[in-house]
Amino acid sequence: MRAVQITEFGGPEVLTVVDVPEPEAGERRTLHDVSALGVNSADTHHALSAN
């Protein structure tokens, strides 16, 4: 499965597409298939700030 990861602070240039293992549901856990998501201003501010 492919995922976008942020491993350091910075702008859009720090976003990297990586291959990750398929998630598995654990005991007393459920796994949901997400086909879309939203990113708001607070998310980008947190990802781009330095602490």
Buried (B, 14 or more C-beta within 10 A) or exposed (E): EEEEEEEEEEEEEEEEEEEEEEEEEEEEEEEEEEEEEEEEEEEEEEBEEEE
